[in-house]
């Protein structure tokens, strides 16, 4: 059976790689490694179809080293031993280890000395964030490079190359493809070249010649042949956390439509838990004291969503998202507690003043505990001036109120009044 077009068109030298020019372009890091024949093991991480395998293949082809491909999840230690024996007999082997984030300890322990000696140049490929999902022992022996989704221009370049290549591509077919079809192939896969190439091949090979002897590929044919890529939001994937991050940042930035878009992506991936948790965080972190009632309504919306489940849960969640987007914003409460924690963690604090210490035990008075404490409810307006912070930081100010909303503006006025009465500037 013939191999897929994407496999056949895999680059054999760096110059054939489309995209990722920040890594493989002239004078860039991987280009320099190859030219100097000073390869180091590396981890390439990024979405599917963006060129991780192509880079590994091109490195091997450019250096004339043997190239082997294994999968960390499905191939065994014995498969690794075969590669190691080959490296021992014939010299350096470039090993592409797919799904390297799934490498278990036994295989890892076998690989480490081989990486140290340089007999195997490991190129790990993963869609997961290696700083989170790959063992530090492997990370410390590799360079980590991120690959990005290809641009539509990059993909069009690769598609045209495949259409014209008579040896590995579709150059022997009398293809006539419309500009719209080519543009659609280049944009509809969200930067995944593999999907675009394989859809092109299916379109060409499944379309009969017309009366002019041409295989006329139109956008309608491409739409039929292109297996639409699922949303890149696998619940355990790095991209999923990017969507969650964009969701919060969109609400923080008051962009209602962007927030609803990212919420929709999370809903489509079935991740109701992350939406609910993130909304609670957003309500108190990003809106906070600027609109406390919105925080309360977010809690109610999350409770309703939890009881309803999807698909109906989307409705109370949408209510909360829109209100949080359009609410005034204030992170003053979070900043205040973080300021207090910063002092504590750096050791910048003192002893609790004697008059505030617990006096509910025999002998406390002899120790001076609570003796001079003034009970505020015994004074007019239930307030009396006295020191509460330790002497070392008695003038510290952690809360810096904002004026983003009627409620916190009122808090600011009251806070300033109380500090002034307490003798603070």
GIQUI-V594961 format. One record per residue. N is the residue number from 0. RES is the residue in one letter. PSI is psi in degrees with one decimal (none if undefined). D_LAST is the distance of its C-alpha to the last C-alpha in Angstrom with 1 decimal. Layout:
n: (N;N)
res: (RES;RES)
psi: (PSI;PSI)
d_last: (D_LAST;D_LAST)
//
This chain:
n: (0;1;2;3;4;5;6;7;8;9;10;11;12;13;14;15;16;17;18;19;20;21;22;23;24;25;26;27;28;29;30;31;32;33;34;35;36;37;38;39;40;41;42;43;44;45;46;47;48;49;50;51;52;53;54;55;56;57;58;59;60;61;62;63;64;65;66;67;68;69;70;71;72;73;74;75;76;77;78;79;80;81;82;83;84;85;86;87;88;89;90;91;92;93;94;95;96;97;98;99;100;101;102;103;104;105;106;107;108;109;110;111;112;113;114;115;116;117;118;119;120;121;122;123;124;125;126;127;128;129;130;131;132;133;134;135;136;137;138;139;140;141;142;143;144;145;146;147;148;149;150;151;152;153;154;155;156;157;158;159;160;161;162;163;164;165;166;167;168;169;170;171;172;173;174;175;176;177;178;179;180;181;182;183;184;185;186;187;188;189;190;191;192;193;194;195;196;197;198;199;200;201;202;203;204;205;206;207;208;209;210;211;212;213;214;215;216;217;218;219;220;221;222;223;224;225;226;227;228;229;230;231;232;233;234;235;236;237;238;239;240;241;242;243;244;245;246;247;248;249;250;251;252;253;254;255;256;257;258;259;260;261;262;263;264;265;266;267;268;269;270;271;272;273;274;275;276;277;278;279;280;281;282;283;284;285;286;287;288;289;290;291;292;293;294;295;296;297;298;299;300;301;302;303;304;305;306;307;308;309;310;311;312;313;314;315;316;317;318;319;320;321;322;323;324;325;326;327;328;329;330;331;332;333;334;335;336;337;338;339;340;341;342;343;344;345;346;347;348;349;350;351;352;353;354;355;356;357;358;359;360;361;362;363;364;365;366;367;368;369;370;371;372;373;374;375;376;377;378;379;380;381;382;383;384;385;386;387;388;389;390;391;392;393;394;395;396;397;398;399;400;401;402;403;404;405;406;407;408;409;410;411;412;413;414;415;416;417;418;419;420;421;422;423;424)
res: (X;X;X;X;X;X;X;X;X;X;X;X;X;X;X;X;X;X;X;X;X;X;X;X;X;X;X;X;X;X;X;X;X;X;X;X;X;X;X;X;X;X;X;X;X;X;X;X;X;X;X;X;X;X;X;X;X;X;X;X;X;X;X;X;X;X;X;X;X;X;X;X;X;X;X;X;X;X;X;X;X;X;X;X;X;X;X;X;X;X;X;X;X;X;X;X;X;X;X;X;X;X;X;X;X;X;X;X;X;X;X;X;X;X;X;X;X;X;X;X;X;X;X;X;X;X;X;X;X;X;X;X;X;X;X;X;X;X;X;X;X;X;X;X;X;X;X;X;X;X;X;X;X;X;X;X;X;X;X;X;X;X;X;X;X;X;X;X;X;X;X;X;X;X;X;X;X;X;X;X;X;X;X;X;X;X;X;X;X;X;X;X;X;X;X;X;X;X;X;X;X;X;X;X;X;X;X;X;X;X;X;X;X;X;X;X;X;X;X;X;X;X;X;X;X;X;X;X;X;X;X;X;X;X;X;X;X;X;X;X;X;X;X;X;X;X;X;X;X;X;X;X;X;X;X;X;X;X;X;X;X;X;X;X;X;X;X;X;X;X;X;X;X;X;X;X;X;X;X;X;X;X;X;X;X;X;X;X;X;X;X;X;X;X;X;X;X;X;X;X;X;X;X;X;X;X;X;X;X;X;X;X;X;X;X;X;X;X;X;X;X;X;X;X;X;X;X;X;X;X;X;X;X;X;X;X;X;X;X;X;X;X;X;X;X;X;X;X;X;X;X;X;X;X;X;X;X;X;X;X;X;X;X;X;X;X;X;X;X;X;X;X;X;X;X;X;X;X;X;X;X;X;X;X;X;X;X;X;X;X;X;X;X;X;X;X;X;X;X;X;X;X;X;X;X;X;X;X;X;X;X;X;X;X;X;X;X;X;X;X;X;X;X;X;X)
psi: (136.1;142.2;154.2;155.3;-42.0;-35.6;-43.7;-32.6;7.3;132.6;148.2;-2.0;157.8;-35.1;-19.8;-8.4;132.8;139.7;-178.6;34.3;-16.9;-15.0;-41.1;-5.0;165.7;127.7;-2.8;170.9;-49.6;-36.6;-42.2;-41.9;-45.8;-44.8;-37.4;-6.0;42.1;65.3;140.9;155.2;149.8;162.7;127.2;123.5;143.0;178.4;164.6;149.0;19.3;0.6;13.7;-49.1;-36.6;-41.2;-44.2;-44.5;-41.8;-36.9;-46.6;-44.0;-38.5;-28.1;-7.7;18.5;155.1;144.9;124.3;148.8;125.8;164.2;125.6;-27.1;-38.5;-25.9;153.8;173.6;-33.7;-37.1;-38.3;-36.4;-34.6;-44.2;-41.6;-40.4;-39.3;-43.1;-36.5;-36.8;-39.7;1.3;-163.3;138.2;133.8;118.1;115.3;116.4;100.9;153.9;46.3;-21.4;-12.9;10.4;124.0;171.2;-36.8;-47.7;-38.0;-47.3;-32.7;-38.5;-35.7;-49.5;-29.0;-34.1;-39.6;-41.1;-19.6;5.6;-28.0;126.9;106.4;129.0;101.3;136.5;134.8;149.8;-3.9;155.8;113.7;-25.1;-15.9;-39.3;-0.7;138.4;136.4;-31.2;-37.9;-44.7;-40.0;-17.0;10.5;158.2;143.0;124.4;132.6;132.4;147.8;156.7;139.9;150.4;163.8;-35.5;-43.0;-46.9;-40.8;-39.6;-45.1;-37.0;-44.8;-37.5;-42.5;-37.9;-27.5;-13.4;114.2;-16.9;-49.3;-18.9;-138.7;20.8;-18.5;-0.7;138.7;69.9;135.0;110.5;134.8;155.7;-38.6;-39.9;-41.4;-42.1;-40.2;-43.5;-34.2;-20.7;-26.5;-13.3;8.3;45.0;7.6;99.3;-37.7;-47.3;-40.0;-45.6;-44.0;-33.0;-38.3;-44.3;-42.1;-42.0;-44.4;-46.3;-15.3;0.2;122.3;157.2;146.9;-172.0;-19.9;7.8;16.4;149.3;99.6;108.2;117.5;173.3;-37.5;-39.9;-43.0;-41.1;-35.1;-38.9;-24.3;113.7;108.1;131.7;131.3;154.6;135.5;70.8;42.2;128.4;-25.4;4.1;157.3;-38.9;-30.1;-39.9;-27.7;-39.2;-42.4;-42.3;-45.0;-34.1;-51.3;-42.4;-30.5;-40.6;-43.8;-36.1;5.4;29.6;94.4;-44.5;-41.2;-41.9;-42.1;-36.2;-51.0;-33.2;-40.1;-39.0;-39.2;-37.6;-44.2;-29.9;-2.9;16.2;74.1;-36.3;-45.5;-38.9;-47.3;-45.1;-43.6;-37.2;-38.9;-42.0;-47.5;-44.1;-45.6;-27.8;-44.8;-26.5;-53.8;-128.9;-8.5;-24.7;73.1;-31.4;-28.7;-34.5;-44.2;-42.5;-29.3;-41.6;-43.4;-40.6;-41.1;-41.1;-43.1;-43.7;-38.7;-38.8;-34.6;-42.2;167.5;146.5;-15.8;-24.8;-23.5;-24.3;-55.4;-32.1;-40.6;-38.9;-48.4;-42.5;-47.0;-43.6;-42.6;-38.0;-43.0;-2.2;152.4;153.4;144.0;126.2;21.2;-35.0;-45.0;-43.9;-36.4;-47.9;-34.3;-35.1;-42.2;-43.6;-35.8;-44.0;-43.1;-44.6;-25.5;1.1;11.0;72.9;166.0;-168.5;148.1;130.6;144.2;-41.6;-12.3;-8.2;154.6;128.7;14.7;49.5;156.1;132.2;-5.3;-39.5;-38.9;-27.3;-1.3;10.5;122.7;6.9;-44.5;13.2;134.8;122.6;110.2;-33.1;-8.9;1.0;159.4;139.8;16.9;39.6;141.9;144.7;124.7;160.2;132.9;-34.8;155.3;154.3;-39.2;-31.4;34.8;-21.0;12.2;144.1;116.2;-35.0;122.3;89.4;151.8;175.1;32.7;73.7;150.4;-40.1;-49.1;-27.3;-40.6;-39.4;-40.5;-43.3;-43.8;-40.5;-45.5;-40.2;-45.1;-40.7;-38.7;-43.3;-29.1;-1.2;9.8;151.6;none)
d_last: (82.1;80.3;76.7;74.0;73.3;69.7;71.2;74.0;71.7;69.4;68.8;70.7;68.8;65.3;66.4;67.4;64.0;62.2;58.5;56.2;56.7;53.4;55.3;59.0;59.1;60.5;58.5;56.2;55.7;58.6;60.9;60.3;61.0;64.3;65.4;64.8;66.2;63.1;62.2;59.5;59.1;56.6;55.1;55.2;53.1;52.8;54.5;58.2;60.6;58.3;60.5;59.7;63.4;64.4;62.3;63.8;67.3;66.8;65.5;68.6;70.9;69.5;69.9;73.2;71.9;73.1;70.9;70.5;68.5;67.5;65.3;63.0;63.3;67.1;68.7;69.5;69.2;72.9;72.2;69.7;72.4;74.8;72.3;71.8;75.5;75.9;73.2;75.1;78.4;77.5;74.2;70.7;70.1;67.3;66.3;64.4;63.0;61.9;59.3;58.2;55.3;58.1;59.5;60.2;59.9;63.6;64.0;60.8;62.1;65.3;63.7;61.2;63.8;65.5;62.3;61.8;65.3;65.1;68.4;66.6;64.1;62.1;60.6;58.7;58.2;55.8;54.0;51.3;48.1;49.5;46.1;46.0;49.7;51.6;52.0;50.1;53.4;54.8;51.6;51.5;55.0;54.6;52.8;51.1;51.7;50.6;53.2;52.3;54.2;56.7;56.5;59.2;60.5;60.9;62.7;65.0;65.9;66.9;68.8;70.8;71.6;72.9;75.0;76.7;77.2;80.9;80.7;77.7;76.6;78.2;79.9;83.3;82.5;83.1;79.6;78.5;74.8;73.0;69.8;68.1;69.2;68.0;64.6;64.4;65.3;62.7;59.8;60.6;60.2;56.5;57.2;59.9;62.8;65.0;65.0;65.8;68.7;70.3;70.0;71.7;74.5;75.1;75.2;77.7;80.0;80.0;80.8;84.5;85.7;86.3;89.5;88.5;88.2;84.4;81.7;79.5;76.0;73.9;70.5;72.0;73.8;70.7;68.7;71.5;71.5;67.9;66.7;63.3;60.6;58.6;54.8;53.3;51.2;53.0;50.8;51.0;50.7;48.0;48.3;47.4;44.0;43.6;44.3;41.8;39.2;40.2;40.0;36.4;35.4;37.3;35.5;32.1;33.3;34.5;38.2;40.1;43.5;42.7;41.2;44.3;46.5;45.0;45.1;48.7;49.4;48.0;50.0;53.1;52.7;52.4;49.0;47.6;45.5;43.4;42.7;41.6;39.4;37.8;37.1;35.2;33.1;32.6;31.6;28.7;27.8;28.2;27.9;25.8;23.3;24.4;27.6;27.8;31.2;32.7;31.9;33.9;36.7;36.9;37.5;40.2;41.7;41.9;43.5;46.0;46.8;47.4;49.8;51.6;52.0;53.0;54.2;52.6;49.3;48.6;48.1;45.1;43.6;44.1;42.3;39.3;39.4;39.5;36.7;34.4;35.4;34.7;31.4;28.0;26.6;23.4;23.2;19.5;20.8;23.0;20.4;18.0;20.8;22.1;18.8;19.0;22.7;22.2;20.3;22.9;25.8;24.7;24.5;20.7;20.3;21.1;23.0;22.3;21.1;24.2;23.4;23.1;26.3;29.5;31.4;34.4;37.0;39.1;37.7;34.1;33.3;35.1;32.8;29.7;28.9;27.0;27.9;24.6;23.5;22.5;24.2;21.9;25.1;26.0;23.3;22.9;21.9;22.2;18.6;17.4;14.4;15.2;14.4;16.0;15.4;17.5;16.4;16.9;14.3;12.1;8.8;10.9;10.4;13.9;14.0;13.5;15.2;17.8;19.5;23.0;24.5;24.1;23.1;20.2;18.9;19.0;17.3;14.4;14.1;14.4;11.9;9.1;10.4;10.7;7.3;6.2;9.5;9.1;6.6;3.8;0.0)
//
